[in-house]
Amino acid sequence: MDRASPTLHCYSRRVTHTVNWSDPLVIAASRDIAAPVHEIFSVLRDPRRHHEFDGSSMVRDCDALPIESVGQSFVMRMHNEEFGDYEMRNDVVEFALNQAVTWAPNRHDIQEESWNHRWGWRLRPISDTTLVTAFFDCTRVPEDALQILENGEWARPILVRSLERLKALVTE
C-alpha cells in the first residue's frame, strides 16, 4: 500500500473491537454517580436524550428509539461554529445491557471518509453508586486527523462535562 496515494488510505493504528485502556489514544474520564445502573443506562442508550448530557454542546436532537443491540444506527443532528448544522450517523459497535454502549460516528449528510473514532460508556455498580466511564477511542484514527484531535485530548473536557451533566440528570 502506498501511503502517498491520494485515493488510498492506509491506517497505521490497529483495528480491534475491544478497548485498550492503557493506550494513550483512548481518552477516558470516570465518575461515581449515586444512581442505579439501570437508570443511568436508560439515559445513555436513548439517543433522543443525548443532547441533555452532551458535554460538547454540539448535539441538537435525534429521533431514534433506544439502542437495543450492536448493528443499530442512529442519526444525530449536530451544530458547531465551523460546520454549522450537520448530521452524524452513529453505528452501534458494542452493547451490553446496563454495562456498555459504544458507537462509531460518521458524517451522514455528506460523503466523507470516517475518522474511525468511537464514543463509548462503561458502567459498573459499586455498592450504592455506579462507576460511569465515558471514553473517546481514537486508536483507529488516521495520522492527519489525530493532529486535529490533539491525539484525542480534545475530547477530555467534553467527557468530564458529559459526566457532570449525566450526574445532574439522573440524581435530580
Phi and psi restraints in degrees (value plus and minus 20) as a CYANA .aco file:
   2 ASP   PHI    -117.4   -77.4
   2 ASP   PSI      89.2   129.2
   3 ARG   PHI     -85.6   -45.6
   3 ARG   PSI     -37.8     2.2
   4 ALA   PHI    -105.1   -65.1
   4 ALA   PSI     -31.2     8.8
   5 SER   PHI     -83.4   -43.4
   5 SER   PSI     110.8   150.8
   6 PRO   PHI     -92.3   -52.3
   6 PRO   PSI     -38.1     1.9
   7 THR   PHI    -126.2   -86.2
   7 THR   PSI     -29.0    11.0
   8 LEU   PHI    -136.2   -96.2
   8 LEU   PSI     105.0   145.0
   9 HIS   PHI    -130.5   -90.5
   9 HIS   PSI     106.3   146.3
  10 CYS   PHI    -132.7   -92.7
  10 CYS   PSI      97.1   137.1
  11 TYR   PHI    -115.4   -75.4
  11 TYR   PSI     103.0   143.0
  12 SER   PHI     -99.5   -59.5
  12 SER   PSI     -38.0     2.0
  13 ARG   PHI     -97.5   -57.5
  13 ARG   PSI     127.4   167.4
  14 ARG   PHI     -88.8   -48.8
  14 ARG   PSI     134.8   174.8
  15 VAL   PHI    -133.6   -93.6
  15 VAL   PSI      96.0   136.0
  16 THR   PHI    -156.2  -116.2
  16 THR   PSI     148.1   188.1
  17 HIS   PHI    -125.8   -85.8
  17 HIS   PSI     -15.3    24.7
  18 THR   PHI    -134.9   -94.9
  18 THR   PSI     144.9   184.9
  19 VAL   PHI    -122.3   -82.3
  19 VAL   PSI     105.7   145.7
  20 ASN   PHI    -114.4   -74.4
  20 ASN   PSI      76.1   116.1
  21 TRP   PHI     -83.4   -43.4
  21 TRP   PSI     -39.6     0.4
  22 SER   PHI    -107.1   -67.1
  22 SER   PSI     -28.4    11.6
  23 ASP   PHI     -92.1   -52.1
  23 ASP   PSI     108.5   148.5
  24 PRO   PHI     -84.8   -44.8
  24 PRO   PSI     -31.2     8.8
  25 LEU   PHI    -112.2   -72.2
  25 LEU   PSI     -13.1    26.9
  26 VAL   PHI    -127.2   -87.2
  26 VAL   PSI      88.7   128.7
  27 ILE   PHI    -118.4   -78.4
  27 ILE   PSI     106.2   146.2
  28 ALA   PHI    -157.0  -117.0
  28 ALA   PSI     132.1   172.1
  29 ALA   PHI    -159.4  -119.4
  29 ALA   PSI     122.9   162.9
  30 SER   PHI    -149.3  -109.3
  30 SER   PSI     135.6   175.6
  31 ARG   PHI    -176.5  -136.5
  31 ARG   PSI     118.0   158.0
  32 ASP   PHI     -99.0   -59.0
  32 ASP   PSI     110.1   150.1
  33 ILE   PHI    -143.5  -103.5
  33 ILE   PSI     108.5   148.5
  34 ALA   PHI    -101.1   -61.1
  34 ALA   PSI      49.7    89.7
  35 ALA   PHI    -173.5  -133.5
  35 ALA   PSI     132.4   172.4
  36 PRO   PHI     -83.8   -43.8
  36 PRO   PSI     125.6   165.6
  37 VAL   PHI     -76.1   -36.1
  37 VAL   PSI     -60.5   -20.5
  38 HIS   PHI     -86.6   -46.6
  38 HIS   PSI     -51.6   -11.6
  39 GLU   PHI     -89.7   -49.7
  39 GLU   PSI     -61.8   -21.8
  40 ILE   PHI     -86.2   -46.2
  40 ILE   PSI     -65.8   -25.8
  41 PHE   PHI     -84.3   -44.3
  41 PHE   PSI     -53.9   -13.9
  42 SER   PHI     -83.2   -43.2
  42 SER   PSI     -50.5   -10.5
  43 VAL   PHI     -95.4   -55.4
  43 VAL   PSI     -66.0   -26.0
  44 LEU   PHI     -84.2   -44.2
  44 LEU   PSI     -55.1   -15.1
  45 ARG   PHI    -103.6   -63.6
  45 ARG   PSI     -23.5    16.5
  46 ASP   PHI    -125.2   -85.2
  46 ASP   PSI      79.0   119.0
  47 PRO   PHI     -77.1   -37.1
  47 PRO   PSI     -44.6    -4.6
  48 ARG   PHI     -86.1   -46.1
  48 ARG   PSI     -36.6     3.4
  49 ARG   PHI    -124.1   -84.1
  49 ARG   PSI     -23.4    16.6
  50 HIS   PHI     -80.3   -40.3
  50 HIS   PSI     -53.5   -13.5
  51 HIS   PHI     -83.6   -43.6
  51 HIS   PSI     -41.6    -1.6
  52 GLU   PHI     -92.4   -52.4
  52 GLU   PSI     -44.8    -4.8
  53 PHE   PHI    -144.8  -104.8
  53 PHE   PSI     -15.5    24.5
  54 ASP   PHI     -82.3   -42.3
  54 ASP   PSI      97.7   137.7
  55 GLY   PHI     -99.7   -59.7
  55 GLY   PSI     -28.5    11.5
  56 SER   PHI    -110.2   -70.2
  56 SER   PSI     -37.1     2.9
  57 SER   PHI      40.8    80.8
  57 SER   PSI       2.4    42.4
  58 MET   PHI    -118.8   -78.8
  58 MET   PSI     -45.3    -5.3
  59 VAL   PHI     -91.7   -51.7
  59 VAL   PSI     109.0   149.0
  60 ARG   PHI    -122.4   -82.4
  60 ARG   PSI     -80.1   -40.1
  61 ASP   PHI    -186.0  -146.0
  61 ASP   PSI     153.8   193.8
  62 CYS   PHI    -179.7  -139.7
  62 CYS   PSI     123.4   163.4
  63 ASP   PHI    -122.3   -82.3
  63 ASP   PSI     -20.4    19.6
  64 ALA   PHI     -89.7   -49.7
  64 ALA   PSI     129.8   169.8
  65 LEU   PHI     -94.9   -54.9
  65 LEU   PSI     144.9   184.9
  66 PRO   PHI     -76.2   -36.2
  66 PRO   PSI     126.3   166.3
  67 ILE   PHI     -89.3   -49.3
  67 ILE   PSI     115.8   155.8
  68 GLU   PHI    -145.7  -105.7
  68 GLU   PSI     -36.0     4.0
  69 SER   PHI    -184.6  -144.6
  69 SER   PSI     141.7   181.7
  70 VAL   PHI     -82.0   -42.0
  70 VAL   PSI     123.7   163.7
  71 GLY   PHI      80.1   120.1
  71 GLY   PSI     -38.7     1.3
  72 GLN   PHI     -88.0   -48.0
  72 GLN   PSI     135.1   175.1
  73 SER   PHI    -150.8  -110.8
  73 SER   PSI     131.2   171.2
  74 PHE   PHI    -162.3  -122.3
  74 PHE   PSI     126.2   166.2
  75 VAL   PHI    -124.4   -84.4
  75 VAL   PSI     104.4   144.4
  76 MET   PHI    -126.4   -86.4
  76 MET   PSI     107.8   147.8
  77 ARG   PHI    -104.6   -64.6
  77 ARG   PSI     111.9   151.9
  78 MET   PHI    -150.3  -110.3
  78 MET   PSI     147.9   187.9
  79 HIS   PHI    -175.2  -135.2
  79 HIS   PSI     117.7   157.7
  80 ASN   PHI    -169.8  -129.8
  80 ASN   PSI     147.6   187.6
  81 GLU   PHI     -82.9   -42.9
  81 GLU   PSI     -56.8   -16.8
  82 GLU   PHI     -93.3   -53.3
  82 GLU   PSI     -64.4   -24.4
  83 PHE   PHI    -118.7   -78.7
  83 PHE   PSI     -34.7     5.3
  84 GLY   PHI      51.9    91.9
  84 GLY   PSI    -162.2  -122.2
  85 ASP   PHI    -102.0   -62.0
  85 ASP   PSI     117.8   157.8
  86 TYR   PHI    -176.8  -136.8
  86 TYR   PSI     152.8   192.8
  87 GLU   PHI    -147.6  -107.6
  87 GLU   PSI     123.4   163.4
  88 MET   PHI    -140.0  -100.0
  88 MET   PSI     110.6   150.6
  89 ARG   PHI    -111.1   -71.1
  89 ARG   PSI     108.8   148.8
  90 ASN   PHI    -134.6   -94.6
  90 ASN   PSI      97.1   137.1
  91 ASP   PHI    -116.1   -76.1
  91 ASP   PSI     103.1   143.1
  92 VAL   PHI     -93.4   -53.4
  92 VAL   PSI     100.4   140.4
  93 VAL   PHI    -130.7   -90.7
  93 VAL   PSI     -29.3    10.7
  94 GLU   PHI    -172.7  -132.7
  94 GLU   PSI     115.7   155.7
  95 PHE   PHI    -173.2  -133.2
  95 PHE   PSI     102.6   142.6
  96 ALA   PHI    -158.4  -118.4
  96 ALA   PSI      93.4   133.4
  97 LEU   PHI     -69.2   -29.2
  97 LEU   PSI     106.1   146.1
  98 ASN   PHI      43.1    83.1
  98 ASN   PSI      -4.7    35.3
  99 GLN   PHI    -149.6  -109.6
  99 GLN   PSI     -65.8   -25.8
 100 ALA   PHI    -178.3  -138.3
 100 ALA   PSI     124.3   164.3
 101 VAL   PHI    -169.2  -129.2
 101 VAL   PSI     113.6   153.6
 102 THR   PHI    -161.5  -121.5
 102 THR   PSI     119.8   159.8
 103 TRP   PHI    -153.3  -113.3
 103 TRP   PSI     133.7   173.7
 104 ALA   PHI    -131.1   -91.1
 104 ALA   PSI      90.9   130.9
 105 PRO   PHI    -105.2   -65.2
 105 PRO   PSI     134.0   174.0
 106 ASN   PHI    -174.5  -134.5
 106 ASN   PSI     125.5   165.5
 107 ARG   PHI     -76.4   -36.4
 107 ARG   PSI     113.9   153.9
 108 HIS   PHI    -122.4   -82.4
 108 HIS   PSI     -50.0   -10.0
 109 ASP   PHI    -109.8   -69.8
 109 ASP   PSI     -29.9    10.1
 110 ILE   PHI    -162.0  -122.0
 110 ILE   PSI     140.1   180.1
 111 GLN   PHI    -101.3   -61.3
 111 GLN   PSI      93.2   133.2
 112 GLU   PHI    -170.0  -130.0
 112 GLU   PSI     117.0   157.0
 113 GLU   PHI     -85.9   -45.9
 113 GLU   PSI     117.0   157.0
 114 SER   PHI     -88.1   -48.1
 114 SER   PSI     127.9   167.9
 115 TRP   PHI    -104.9   -64.9
 115 TRP   PSI     -26.5    13.5
 116 ASN   PHI      46.5    86.5
 116 ASN   PSI       4.6    44.6
 117 HIS   PHI    -107.2   -67.2
 117 HIS   PSI     147.6   187.6
 118 ARG   PHI    -160.0  -120.0
 118 ARG   PSI     124.0   164.0
 119 TRP   PHI    -130.8   -90.8
 119 TRP   PSI     117.1   157.1
 120 GLY   PHI    -172.5  -132.5
 120 GLY   PSI     149.4   189.4
 121 TRP   PHI    -159.3  -119.3
 121 TRP   PSI     120.3   160.3
 122 ARG   PHI    -147.1  -107.1
 122 ARG   PSI     121.1   161.1
 123 LEU   PHI    -149.9  -109.9
 123 LEU   PSI     118.3   158.3
 124 ARG   PHI    -161.7  -121.7
 124 ARG   PSI      95.6   135.6
 125 PRO   PHI     -87.7   -47.7
 125 PRO   PSI     115.4   155.4
 126 ILE   PHI    -155.5  -115.5
 126 ILE   PSI      84.7   124.7
 127 SER   PHI      33.6    73.6
 127 SER   PSI    -136.2   -96.2
 128 ASP   PHI    -112.7   -72.7
 128 ASP   PSI     -16.7    23.3
 129 THR   PHI    -147.1  -107.1
 129 THR   PSI     156.5   196.5
 130 THR   PHI    -146.8  -106.8
 130 THR   PSI     107.4   147.4
 131 LEU   PHI    -102.1   -62.1
 131 LEU   PSI      97.8   137.8
 132 VAL   PHI    -131.7   -91.7
 132 VAL   PSI     106.6   146.6
 133 THR   PHI    -137.8   -97.8
 133 THR   PSI     104.4   144.4
 134 ALA   PHI    -124.3   -84.3
 134 ALA   PSI     120.6   160.6
 135 PHE   PHI    -163.4  -123.4
 135 PHE   PSI     135.0   175.0
 136 PHE   PHI    -143.1  -103.1
 136 PHE   PSI      94.3   134.3
 137 ASP   PHI    -125.1   -85.1
 137 ASP   PSI      91.2   131.2
 138 CYS   PHI    -137.1   -97.1
 138 CYS   PSI      11.4    51.4
 139 THR   PHI     -89.8   -49.8
 139 THR   PSI     -36.8     3.2
 140 ARG   PHI    -122.7   -82.7
 140 ARG   PSI     -18.5    21.5
 141 VAL   PHI     -96.5   -56.5
 141 VAL   PSI     116.7   156.7
 142 PRO   PHI     -83.0   -43.0
 142 PRO   PSI     133.2   173.2
 143 GLU   PHI     -73.3   -33.3
 143 GLU   PSI     -63.6   -23.6
 144 ASP   PHI     -84.7   -44.7
 144 ASP   PSI     -56.9   -16.9
 145 ALA   PHI     -93.1   -53.1
 145 ALA   PSI     -50.7   -10.7
 146 LEU   PHI     -78.7   -38.7
 146 LEU   PSI     -56.9   -16.9
 147 GLN   PHI     -84.2   -44.2
 147 GLN   PSI     -63.0   -23.0
 148 ILE   PHI     -82.9   -42.9
 148 ILE   PSI     -59.6   -19.6
 149 LEU   PHI    -105.3   -65.3
 149 LEU   PSI     -13.8    26.2
 150 GLU   PHI      32.8    72.8
 150 GLU   PSI      25.7    65.7
 151 ASN   PHI      33.6    73.6
 151 ASN   PSI      12.8    52.8
 152 GLY   PHI      71.5   111.5
 152 GLY   PSI     -38.0     2.0
 153 GLU   PHI     -81.2   -41.2
 153 GLU   PSI     -43.5    -3.5
 154 TRP   PHI     -72.0   -32.0
 154 TRP   PSI     -53.7   -13.7
 155 ALA   PHI    -102.8   -62.8
 155 ALA   PSI     -38.5     1.5
 156 ARG   PHI     -74.9   -34.9
 156 ARG   PSI     -71.3   -31.3
 157 PRO   PHI     -85.3   -45.3
 157 PRO   PSI     -48.9    -8.9
 158 ILE   PHI     -85.7   -45.7
 158 ILE   PSI     -63.5   -23.5
 159 LEU   PHI     -83.0   -43.0
 159 LEU   PSI     -64.2   -24.2
 160 VAL   PHI     -82.5   -42.5
 160 VAL   PSI     -66.3   -26.3
 161 ARG   PHI     -84.1   -44.1
 161 ARG   PSI     -58.7   -18.7
 162 SER   PHI     -81.5   -41.5
 162 SER   PSI     -62.9   -22.9
 163 LEU   PHI     -84.5   -44.5
 163 LEU   PSI     -60.3   -20.3
 164 GLU   PHI     -82.2   -42.2
 164 GLU   PSI     -64.7   -24.7
 165 ARG   PHI     -88.6   -48.6
 165 ARG   PSI     -59.1   -19.1
 166 LEU   PHI     -82.3   -42.3
 166 LEU   PSI     -63.9   -23.9
 167 LYS   PHI     -78.8   -38.8
 167 LYS   PSI     -67.7   -27.7
 168 ALA   PHI     -80.9   -40.9
 168 ALA   PSI     -57.4   -17.4
 169 LEU   PHI     -86.9   -46.9
 169 LEU   PSI     -62.2   -22.2
 170 VAL   PHI    -114.5   -74.5
 170 VAL   PSI     -27.7    12.3
 171 THR   PHI    -130.4   -90.4
 171 THR   PSI     -19.8    20.2
